[in-house]
Amino acid sequence: MKIIYTLLSVCGFCTLFAFLPPEALDKHIRNSFHSINSPEMTDSIVETAGQKLSYSQFTAQNYAQDYNPWLSNSLDSLVKSSWSAQNMQYIDVTLHFATRCKVGSVVLYDHQGVFTTNPARIFIKNDTTLTQIGIFEGKRYLVFDTLQLNDSLEADAIVIRKYGNNIPQKIWAYGRPLSTVPEPLPIINPIVSYEKMPVDTNRLIILNFAPGGLNTLFDGNLIANPVTGYGNFMEDYEAWYPLDPGETMDLRQIKLYDYSGSFPDKPMEIWLADSLGTKKKVATFTGSRFQEWVGPNPIKDPHEPGVFNLDTADNNFRYIVFKIHKNNLPAEIEFLGNYTAPESSPIPASRPFPSFANGAGVNGFEWDFVVPSSTTSRIINPTKYAAIKAFTGFRHYLDWQRIENTEGSFSFNPANWGGWSYDLTYSQCFQDGIEVLVCLQNVPPWMRNTYPAGEQSTDNSPLKYGLDRMAPASYIEKARAGFQIAARYGRNTNIEPSLIKVNTQPRWVNEPPNEVKTGLGWVKYIECDNEANKWWRGRKGYLSAFEYAANLSAFYDGHKGTLGDGVGVKKADSTMQVVMMGMADADIAYVRGMIEWCRMNRGYRPDGSVDLCWDVINYHHYTNDKNSNQTGEATRGLAPELSKASQLAKGFVDFSRQYSDNMPVWITELGYDLHPESPMKAIPVGNRTPIQTQADWVLRSALVYMRTGMDRLFFYEINDNSAFSATKYNTMGL
């Protein structure tokens, strides 16, 4: 039923009120109070306003407090405070008169507390009309305040619109009954009190580099706005919150706490998305209030009943999506409704711990096998190779340009850029039982040159300038390169010859030509890019979880075969294992974002599992005294047992068991510098020198990771990049 609001003629201000702004109106209503010091002083009111009127009952929008003391005249019976979140909002409490009456004055008992920010508002209710007669701020102490009405008002109830514990402890009305017949008890449909639904902030998928995160939106702290980070290179971005299988939120209300800041032109929005990612907007936050809870519609007065309600309750969604501009956020968000916890699905058993011998690998380059020169660059150097043979895995940083210096033209043995023989490298490793992980990284010049002059970097994201980063087709060139590598070094010998794009023309006289070869069987693992979430390169070098999943979907199988022939690793060799890029920022939520992108864009496999487009989870982690991995102001390396390495690794292993069917988890970069000025340096410990500490920490790191269930690790790296450089990572050679 619609409620009509009117302005009361209080103390002769009726004409004036018609032209006053709300804040001036509030002032005059406040001035209409008069103080009395004891209940006995109400006798004078009785003489002018009539007898004390009795209440039959109270009703409230929710019952976070017991308001029965308002029905009692005893000052020993007071409304008890409640600090629950349910009570920290404006609530209408209605005191129903026993009979219909005319009210001449209202006395309020000011017990304790001052609350000028969120005062109580007092209304006379006559059928469906509410007339405000006063604002109660609690400015006095143990005093009775009387509100003398200029003209008696017909009423069936008094309504107190209160916030939290900001209330008068007694509300006594004086006047005269209009009937001796009791008023029928009203049929009340109070706003249902819904439960606050839990939010697991570990699931928040932020599609931007936001080191500050969004966890503080749900931490209960109302006096600080979240700061996601001042290095965000995307001013406008989204964050997605996925529901787990079996979990439901019957969303009825949204509460947003407006602490400070106003941004009506760049509001935060909340959307709900279904399992296909189709979104609809349900809330807008503009920051237009100050230190009070507001609802999903910024136009609505936060003091109005039902302000937190959604226009339509919704439980048919899988994702809550936040659309954010910079740090334009509330201090706190609460979702209220009816909640069903996730179902308890069987979690696969842990895999057996790998042996150290089979689990330890090392990073390096093709020149780590040979002595580079015009005569020996295609001959294995026994001394250098002896160091590599100490490991059972070799992660090879393969620059894309070396095999595709000209778009669409591939070379491997020798490579048209650099002249290296990858057949030599991979065959030697295969012969000696060293598992090769080919990490196809960086972009070739013909792709880099599509960017504006100031944005041309070797480690740009692998797509041509201006293309849609969320579309798998934008990454087709790299997916074609993945096909060519898998066709040559994978296990499939039955590949259509017309799909092989090897350039067999020598670059100069007497250079051995490239030969078309397929199914050599020397490589089992291939990695799509290195640290594709490298925030330090800005937008040109950073892919969000959704963007990288789109990239990987093309690289994996040509986005389920939709990008044509000769595109995607699995289209050349279905047995080759695709390893996701080693994340620079080891963020489990990033992998969850990739899974959710696959759920929406690749669907499900016949067994009901999400059709993921990678076979191994992969991340990087360097331990230091700030526990900051590759960020922050570290001053030295840290022993693995004293760091968060084990906790992080266990988190990834447990995540894999729960969300990706026990997929293998690798860490493909870890290590310590030797240079004494590096922020990642190994230090003397007791009588151990830095180089001995480096050896100790590296070995102990491997043991720590193996104990967590990590399947493989690759140390960074076989040789120093620059033995005399203080730049981190340059002196980590083993």
C-alpha positions in Angstrom: 0.0 0.0 0.0 1.3 3.4 -0.9 2.2 5.7 2.1 1.6 9.4 1.7 4.0 11.7 3.6 2.9 15.2 4.8 4.6 18.0 6.6 3.1 18.8 10.0 2.3 22.3 11.2 4.5 22.4 14.3 4.6 25.5 16.5 3.1 27.7 13.8 5.6 26.8 11.1 3.2 25.3 8.6 3.5 28.0 6.0 7.2 28.4 6.4 7.8 24.6 6.0 6.3 24.6 2.6 9.2 26.6 1.3 12.1 25.2 3.3 14.7 22.7 2.1 14.8 19.4 4.0 17.8 20.4 6.1 16.0 23.6 7.2 12.8 21.7 7.9 14.8 19.3 10.1 16.2 22.3 12.0 12.7 23.7 12.7 11.4 20.3 13.7 14.3 19.9 16.1 13.6 23.3 17.6 10.0 22.3 18.3 11.2 20.1 21.2 10.9 21.3 24.8 12.7 19.7 27.7 11.2 18.4 31.0 13.2 16.7 33.7 10.9 14.1 35.2 7.7 12.1 34.5 5.8 14.3 37.0 6.4 17.3 34.8 4.2 15.7 32.1 1.1 16.8 34.2 1.2 20.2 32.4 1.1 18.4 29.1 -1.9 16.4 30.2 -3.7 19.7 31.0 -3.2 21.0 27.5 -3.1 17.9 25.4 -5.3 15.4 27.2 -4.7 12.0 28.7 -1.8 9.6 28.2 -2.8 7.3 25.3 -2.2 3.6 25.5 -0.7 1.3 22.9 -2.1 -2.1 22.0 1.0 -3.6 20.3 4.0 -2.8 18.2 5.1 -4.1 14.7 8.5 -3.7 13.0 10.1 -4.4 9.7 12.5 -6.7 11.5 13.0 -7.7 15.1 16.6 -7.1 15.7 15.6 -5.6 19.0 12.8 -6.3 21.5 10.6 -3.1 21.5 8.2 -4.4 24.2 9.6 -1.8 26.8 8.0 0.9 24.6 4.7 -0.5 25.7 5.5 0.0 29.4 5.5 3.2 31.4 8.3 2.0 33.7 11.7 3.6 33.4 13.2 0.4 34.6 12.1 -1.3 31.4 14.3 -0.1 28.5 15.0 -1.3 25.0 18.2 -3.3 24.9 20.9 -2.4 22.4 21.7 -4.7 19.5 24.9 -4.4 17.5 24.0 -7.0 14.8 24.3 -6.1 11.2 20.6 -6.7 10.9 20.0 -3.7 13.2 22.4 -1.4 11.5 19.9 0.1 9.1 16.8 2.3 9.2 13.8 0.3 10.5 10.3 1.5 11.0 8.7 0.5 14.3 5.0 1.2 14.6 3.3 1.7 18.0 -0.4 1.0 17.4 -2.9 2.9 19.7 -5.6 0.9 21.5 -8.3 3.1 19.9 -8.3 5.8 17.3 -7.4 9.1 18.8 -6.3 12.7 18.4 -2.7 13.4 19.5 -1.7 16.8 20.9 1.8 16.1 22.1 4.5 13.4 22.3 7.1 13.0 25.1 10.4 11.2 24.3 12.7 10.0 27.0 16.3 10.9 26.1 18.3 8.2 28.0 21.8 8.3 26.6 23.8 8.6 23.4 24.1 11.4 20.7 23.4 10.4 17.1 23.2 13.5 14.9 24.3 11.5 11.8 21.5 9.0 11.9 18.8 10.4 14.0 15.4 8.8 14.7 12.4 10.4 12.9 9.0 10.5 14.6 5.8 10.2 12.6 2.0 10.3 13.3 0.3 7.6 11.2 -3.3 8.1 10.1 -4.4 5.2 7.9 -1.9 5.4 5.0 -0.6 8.9 5.7 2.6 9.5 7.6 3.2 12.9 9.0 6.7 13.7 10.4 6.5 15.6 13.7 10.1 15.5 15.0 13.7 14.4 14.7 15.3 12.8 17.7 19.1 13.1 18.0 19.7 12.2 21.7 21.5 15.4 22.5 20.4 15.5 26.1 20.9 13.0 28.9 18.2 11.5 31.2 15.8 14.2 30.1 12.1 14.0 28.9 11.6 16.0 25.6 8.2 17.0 24.7 7.0 17.8 21.2 3.9 20.0 21.4 1.7 19.9 18.3 0.1 23.1 17.2 -3.0 21.3 16.1 -4.0 17.9 17.4 -3.7 15.2 14.7 -6.0 12.2 14.2 -4.0 9.0 14.4 -4.0 5.3 14.7 -0.3 4.8 15.5 3.1 6.5 16.0 6.0 5.4 13.8 9.6 5.6 14.9 12.0 5.4 12.0 15.2 4.4 13.8 18.8 3.5 12.9 20.5 0.9 15.0 20.3 1.9 18.7 19.6 5.5 18.0 16.2 5.7 19.8 14.3 7.4 22.6 13.7 5.0 25.4 10.1 6.0 25.9 7.5 7.4 23.5 4.5 8.7 25.4 1.6 10.2 23.5 -1.0 12.5 24.9 -4.4 13.4 23.5 -7.9 12.1 23.6 -9.5 8.9 22.3 -12.1 9.3 19.5 -13.8 6.1 20.3 -14.2 3.6 23.1 -14.2 0.8 20.6 -10.7 -0.8 20.3 -9.1 -0.5 16.9 -8.9 -3.8 15.1 -5.4 -5.2 15.2 -3.7 -4.4 11.8 -2.8 -7.1 9.4 1.0 -6.6 9.2 3.2 -7.8 6.4 6.6 -6.8 7.8 9.7 -6.9 5.6 11.1 -10.3 6.1 14.5 -10.4 7.9 16.9 -12.2 5.5 20.2 -13.8 6.4 23.4 -12.3 5.4 24.9 -14.7 2.9 28.6 -15.6 3.1 31.1 -14.5 0.5 34.3 -16.4 0.1 36.7 -13.7 -1.0 39.3 -16.3 -2.2 37.0 -16.8 -5.1 37.0 -13.2 -6.3 38.3 -13.1 -9.8 39.6 -9.5 -10.6 40.1 -8.9 -14.3 42.8 -6.4 -13.7 46.1 -6.0 -11.8 44.7 -5.1 -8.4 47.2 -5.9 -5.7 45.0 -4.5 -2.9 42.2 -6.9 -3.8 38.6 -6.6 -2.9 38.5 -8.6 0.3 37.8 -5.6 2.4 34.4 -5.2 0.8 33.3 -8.1 2.9 35.4 -7.8 6.1 32.8 -5.9 8.3 35.0 -2.7 8.5 32.8 0.3 7.7 35.3 3.1 8.2 37.7 2.5 5.3 37.1 2.3 1.5 38.9 -0.5 -0.3 42.0 0.4 -2.2 42.6 -2.1 -5.0 45.9 -0.5 -6.0 47.1 2.7 -7.6 48.9 0.9 -10.3 45.7 -0.4 -12.0 46.3 0.1 -15.7 42.7 -0.6 -16.6 40.5 2.2 -15.1 37.3 0.3 -15.9 37.3 -3.4 -15.1 35.2 -6.3 -13.8 35.5 -8.7 -10.9 33.5 -12.0 -10.9 32.3 -14.0 -8.0 31.4 -17.6 -9.0 29.1 -19.8 -7.1 30.3 -23.4 -6.4 28.4 -26.4 -7.6 25.2 -26.9 -5.6 25.5 -23.4 -4.0 22.6 -21.1 -4.4 21.9 -17.5 -3.4 18.2 -16.5 -3.4 19.1 -12.8 -3.5 16.5 -10.5 -2.0 18.5 -7.5 -0.6 21.8 -5.7 -1.3 23.3 -3.3 1.3 26.2 -1.0 0.5 27.9 1.1 3.1 28.7 4.6 1.8 31.7 5.7 3.9 33.1 8.5 1.8 33.6 9.7 -1.8 31.0 10.6 -4.5 31.2 9.4 -8.1 27.7 9.7 -9.8 29.3 9.7 -13.2 31.5 6.6 -12.6 29.4 4.4 -10.3 30.1 0.8 -9.3 27.5 -1.6 -10.6 26.5 -5.1 -9.5 25.3 -7.5 -12.2 24.1 -11.1 -12.0 25.2 -13.5 -14.7 23.9 -16.9 -15.7 26.0 -20.0 -16.6 26.6 -18.6 -20.1 27.8 -15.2 -18.8 24.6 -13.3 -19.8 24.4 -10.4 -17.3 21.7 -8.1 -15.9 22.2 -5.1 -13.7 20.7 -5.2 -10.2 22.5 -2.4 -8.2 24.3 0.9 -8.7 26.5 2.6 -6.1 27.3 6.3 -6.6 28.7 7.2 -3.2 26.2 10.1 -2.9 25.5 9.5 0.8 27.9 9.7 3.8 28.5 7.1 6.4 25.2 5.2 6.0 23.9 2.1 4.4 22.2 2.5 1.1 20.4 0.1 -1.2 20.8 -1.1 -4.8 18.9 1.9 -6.2 20.8 5.2 -5.6 17.7 7.3 -6.2 15.9 5.8 -3.2 16.1 7.6 0.1 18.1 5.2 2.4 15.6 6.1 5.2 12.7 4.6 3.3 11.3 1.2 4.2 12.5 -1.6 1.9 15.3 0.5 0.5 17.6 -2.6 0.4 15.1 -4.8 -1.6 15.9 -5.8 -5.1 13.1 -4.9 -7.6 12.8 -8.6 -8.2 14.3 -11.4 -6.1 16.7 -13.5 -8.1 18.2 -17.0 -7.6 18.9 -18.0 -11.2 22.5 -16.9 -11.5 25.9 -18.4 -11.3 28.0 -15.2 -11.0 27.9 -11.9 -9.2 29.7 -9.4 -11.3 31.1 -6.1 -10.1 31.8 -3.4 -12.7 34.3 -1.0 -11.2 36.0 2.3 -12.1 39.3 2.7 -10.4 38.6 2.6 -6.6 35.0 3.8 -6.8 33.7 1.4 -4.2 31.6 1.2 -1.0 33.3 0.4 2.3 31.2 -2.8 2.7 28.7 -4.9 0.7 26.2 -7.4 2.1 24.0 -9.8 0.2 20.9 -10.9 2.0 18.5 -13.6 1.2 18.2 -17.4 1.4 21.4 -19.3 1.1 22.2 -22.9 0.2 25.7 -24.1 0.9 27.7 -25.9 -1.9 27.3 -29.6 -2.2 30.0 -31.8 -0.9 31.4 -33.4 -4.0 33.9 -36.3 -3.7 37.4 -34.9 -3.9 40.0 -37.1 -5.8 42.6 -38.7 -3.7 46.0 -37.2 -3.5 48.5 -38.4 -6.0 51.6 -40.2 -4.8 54.5 -37.9 -4.0 56.9 -37.8 -6.9 60.5 -38.8 -6.4 63.1 -36.0 -6.3 64.9 -37.4 -9.3 61.8 -37.4 -11.5 60.5 -34.1 -10.2 63.4 -31.7 -10.4 64.1 -29.7 -13.6 65.9 -26.6 -14.6 65.3 -23.6 -16.9 67.6 -22.6 -19.7 68.1 -21.7 -23.4 69.4 -23.5 -26.4 72.8 -22.0 -26.1 73.3 -23.7 -22.7 73.9 -26.9 -24.6 76.6 -25.7 -27.0 79.4 -23.3 -27.5 77.9 -20.7 -29.9 80.0 -20.2 -33.0 79.6 -20.7 -36.7 81.2 -24.2 -36.4 80.0 -25.5 -33.1 76.5 -24.1 -32.5 75.1 -27.4 -33.7 77.3 -29.6 -31.6 76.6 -30.5 -28.0 79.3 -29.3 -25.6 79.9 -32.1 -23.1 81.0 -29.8 -20.3 78.0 -27.6 -20.5 75.6 -30.5 -21.1 76.9 -32.3 -18.0 75.2 -29.7 -15.8 71.9 -30.2 -17.6 72.1 -34.0 -17.3 71.9 -33.6 -13.5 68.2 -32.8 -13.9 65.3 -34.8 -15.3 63.5 -31.9 -16.8 64.5 -28.9 -19.0 62.2 -25.9 -19.4 63.3 -24.3 -22.7 62.6 -20.6 -23.2 61.9 -20.6 -26.9 61.5 -17.2 -28.4 58.7 -17.4 -31.0 60.7 -15.3 -33.5 63.4 -18.0 -33.8 61.0 -20.4 -35.4 58.7 -17.9 -37.2 60.8 -14.9 -38.1 58.5 -14.3 -41.1 54.8 -14.8 -40.6 53.6 -18.2 -41.7 57.1 -19.5 -42.5 58.6 -21.9 -39.9 62.1 -23.2 -39.4 63.6 -25.5 -36.7 66.9 -27.0 -37.9 68.4 -24.6 -38.3 66.2 -21.7 -37.1 66.0 -18.8 -39.5 66.7 -16.4 -36.7 69.8 -17.4 -34.8 70.7 -20.6 -36.6 70.0 -22.8 -33.7 69.2 -26.5 -34.1 66.2 -27.4 -32.0 66.3 -31.0 -33.4 69.7 -31.3 -31.7 68.5 -29.9 -28.4 65.3 -31.9 -28.1 66.7 -35.2 -29.5 69.6 -35.1 -27.0 67.3 -34.5 -24.1 65.0 -37.3 -25.3 68.0 -39.7 -25.6 69.1 -39.1 -22.0 65.6 -39.2 -20.4 65.3 -35.5 -19.8 61.7 -34.3 -20.2 61.5 -31.1 -22.3 59.0 -28.4 -21.6 58.9 -26.0 -24.5 58.0 -22.5 -23.2 56.9 -20.6 -26.3 57.4 -17.0 -25.3 57.6 -13.4 -26.6 56.3 -12.1 -29.9 58.0 -11.9 -33.3 58.8 -8.5 -35.0 56.0 -8.9 -37.5 53.4 -8.9 -34.6 55.3 -6.4 -32.4 55.3 -3.9 -35.3 51.5 -3.7 -35.4 51.7 -1.7 -32.1 52.3 2.0 -32.0 55.9 3.0 -31.8 55.9 3.6 -28.0 54.3 0.2 -27.3 56.5 -2.2 -29.3 58.0 -4.7 -26.8 59.3 -8.2 -27.3 57.1 -9.4 -24.4 53.8 -7.9 -25.5 50.8 -10.1 -25.3 50.6 -12.5 -28.3 48.0 -10.8 -30.4 48.1 -8.1 -33.1 47.3 -4.5 -32.0 43.7 -3.5 -31.7 42.2 -7.0 -31.6 39.7 -8.2 -29.0 41.6 -9.7 -26.1 38.6 -11.8 -25.1 38.2 -13.5 -28.5 40.2 -16.8 -29.1 40.5 -15.9 -32.8 42.7 -12.9 -31.8 45.4 -15.4 -30.8 45.3 -17.5 -33.9 48.9 -16.8 -35.0 50.3 -18.3 -31.8 47.9 -21.2 -32.0 49.3 -21.9 -35.5 52.9 -21.9 -34.1 51.8 -24.3 -31.4 50.4 -26.6 -34.1 53.7 -26.6 -36.0 55.8 -27.4 -32.9 53.5 -30.2 -31.9 53.4 -31.6 -35.5 57.2 -31.8 -35.6 58.1 -32.9 -32.1 54.9 -34.6 -30.9 53.9 -38.3 -31.5 51.5 -38.1 -34.3 53.0 -39.3 -37.6 49.7 -39.1 -39.5 49.4 -35.4 -40.3 48.2 -33.9 -43.5 51.4 -32.7 -45.3 49.7 -29.6 -46.6 49.3 -28.3 -43.1 53.1 -28.3 -42.4 54.5 -24.8 -43.1 58.3 -25.5 -42.9 60.5 -23.2 -45.0 62.9 -25.5 -46.8 64.9 -22.8 -48.6 68.4 -22.2 -47.2 69.2 -18.6 -46.3 72.6 -18.8 -47.9 74.9 -21.1 -49.8 75.9 -24.2 -48.0 73.5 -23.7 -45.2 71.7 -27.1 -44.5 68.0 -26.7 -45.4 65.1 -27.3 -43.1 63.4 -30.6 -43.7 59.7 -31.4 -43.2 59.4 -33.8 -40.3 56.5 -35.0 -38.2 55.9 -37.2 -35.2 59.5 -37.2 -33.9 58.2 -37.9 -30.4 60.8 -35.8 -28.6 58.6 -33.3 -26.8 55.7 -34.1 -24.5 55.0 -30.7 -22.9 54.5 -27.3 -24.3 53.8 -24.0 -22.4 51.8 -21.2 -23.8 53.7 -18.0 -23.0 55.8 -17.1 -19.9 54.2 -14.9 -17.2 51.4 -13.6 -19.4 50.1 -11.7 -16.3 53.2 -9.6 -16.1 51.7 -6.4 -14.7 55.0 -4.4 -14.8 54.6 -4.2 -18.6 51.3 -2.5 -18.3 48.3 -3.2 -20.5 50.3 -4.2 -23.5 51.9 -7.2 -21.7 49.1 -8.2 -19.3 46.3 -10.7 -19.9 43.5 -11.1 -17.4 42.3 -14.5 -16.4 39.5 -14.4 -19.0 41.8 -13.1 -21.7 44.5 -15.7 -21.1 41.9 -18.4 -21.1 40.8 -17.2 -24.5 44.5 -17.2 -25.7 44.9 -20.7 -24.3 41.7 -22.0 -25.9 43.0 -21.1 -29.3 46.5 -22.5 -28.5 45.1 -25.8 -27.0 42.8 -27.0 -29.8 41.9 -24.1 -32.0 39.1 -23.2 -29.6 37.5 -26.6 -30.0 38.4 -26.8 -33.6 36.5 -23.7 -34.6 39.5 -21.7 -35.9 40.2 -24.0 -38.9 42.9 -26.5 -39.8 46.4 -26.2 -38.6 45.5 -24.3 -35.5 46.1 -25.6 -31.9 48.5 -28.1 -30.3 45.9 -30.9 -29.9 45.0 -30.7 -33.5 48.5 -31.9 -34.3 49.1 -34.2 -31.4 46.3 -35.1 -29.0 48.8 -36.6 -26.5 50.9 -33.5 -26.1 50.3 -31.9 -22.8 49.6 -28.1 -22.7 51.0 -26.4 -19.7 49.4 -23.0 -18.7 51.9 -20.2 -18.5 53.9 -19.8 -15.3 52.1 -17.1 -13.5 54.2 -14.2 -12.3 51.6 -13.4 -9.6 50.8 -16.8 -8.1 47.1 -16.2 -7.8 44.8 -19.2 -7.3 41.8 -17.0 -8.2 43.4 -16.3 -11.6 43.2 -20.1 -12.3 39.6 -20.1 -11.0 38.9 -17.3 -13.5 40.3 -19.4 -16.3 38.1 -22.3 -15.3 35.0 -20.1 -15.2 35.8 -18.7 -18.7 36.0 -22.3 -20.0 32.7 -23.1 -18.3 31.0 -20.2 -20.1 32.8 -20.5 -23.5 33.9 -24.2 -23.9 31.2 -26.0 -21.9 31.4 -29.5 -20.5 33.0 -32.8 -21.5 30.9 -36.0 -21.8 31.9 -36.9 -18.2 30.4 -33.7 -16.9 33.7 -31.9 -16.2 34.4 -28.5 -17.5 36.2 -28.6 -20.9 39.5 -27.0 -19.7 42.1 -26.0 -22.3 45.3 -26.9 -20.4 46.6 -30.0 -18.8 49.0 -28.7 -16.1 48.6 -25.8 -13.6 51.8 -23.7 -13.4 53.1 -20.8 -11.4 56.3 -19.1 -10.3 57.4 -18.2 -6.7 60.5 -16.6 -5.3 60.7 -16.5 -1.5 62.0 -13.4 0.2 61.9 -11.5 3.5 58.7 -9.6 2.4 56.8 -12.7 1.3 56.1 -10.7 -1.9 57.2 -13.1 -4.6 58.1 -10.7 -7.5 56.6 -7.5 -6.0 57.4 -5.3 -3.0 60.5 -4.1 -1.3 62.4 -7.3 -0.5 65.9 -7.1 0.8 67.0 -10.7 0.6 65.9 -14.2 0.0 64.2 -16.3 2.7 64.6 -20.0 3.6 61.7 -21.9 2.2 60.5 -23.2 5.5 60.2 -19.7 6.9 58.2 -18.4 3.8 54.7 -19.0 2.6 56.0 -21.4 -0.1 54.5 -24.5 1.4 51.1 -22.8 2.2 50.9 -21.5 -1.3 51.8 -24.8 -2.9 49.3 -26.7 -0.8 46.7 -24.2 -1.8 47.3 -24.9 -5.5 47.3 -28.7 -4.9 44.1 -28.6 -2.9 42.5 -26.3 -5.5 43.4 -28.7 -8.3 41.9 -31.6 -6.4 38.6 -29.7 -5.9 38.2 -27.8 -9.2 40.3 -29.4 -11.9 40.1 -33.1 -11.3 43.5 -33.4 -9.6 45.3 -31.9 -12.5 49.1 -31.8 -12.1 50.6 -28.7 -10.4 54.1 -27.4 -11.4 56.2 -24.6 -10.2 58.5 -23.7 -13.1 60.6 -20.9 -11.6 62.2 -20.6 -8.1 65.7 -19.7 -7.0 68.0 -17.3 -5.2 70.6 -14.8 -6.4 74.2 -14.7 -5.3 75.0 -11.1 -6.0 75.2 -9.4 -2.5 73.1 -6.4 -3.6 70.2 -8.4 -5.1 66.9 -8.2 -3.2 66.6 -12.0 -3.8 70.1 -12.9 -2.5 71.1 -15.9 -0.5 72.9 -14.8 2.7 75.6 -16.3 5.0 74.0 -18.5 7.6 76.3 -19.5 10.5 79.5 -20.7 8.9 77.7 -21.3 5.5 78.8 -19.0 2.7 76.1 -17.4 0.4 76.8 -20.0 -2.3 76.4 -22.8 0.2 73.2 -21.2 1.5 72.0 -20.9 -2.1 72.6 -24.6 -2.6 70.9 -25.4 0.8 67.8 -23.3 0.1 67.4 -24.7 -3.4 67.6 -28.3 -2.2 65.3 -27.6 0.7 62.8 -25.8 -1.5 62.5 -28.9 -3.7 61.8 -31.0 -0.6 59.2 -28.5 0.7 57.4 -28.5 -2.6 57.5 -32.3 -3.1 55.9 -32.8 0.4 52.9 -30.7 -0.6 52.1 -33.0 -3.6 53.7 -30.7 -6.3 54.3 -32.8 -9.4 57.3 -31.0 -10.9 59.6 -28.0 -10.3 62.1 -26.2 -12.4 64.9 -24.2 -10.9 65.8 -20.8 -12.3 68.2 -21.3 -14.0 71.1 -23.4 -15.3 73.5 -20.5 -15.8 73.7 -16.9 -14.7 72.3 -14.3 -17.0 75.0 -11.8 -15.9 77.3 -12.8 -13.1 78.2 -9.2 -12.1 74.7 -7.8 -12.1 72.8 -6.8 -9.0 69.5 -7.0 -10.8 67.3 -9.7 -9.3 67.2 -13.1 -11.1 70.5 -12.4 -12.9 72.8 -14.5 -10.6 70.6 -17.5 -9.9 72.5 -19.9 -12.1 73.1 -23.3 -10.6 
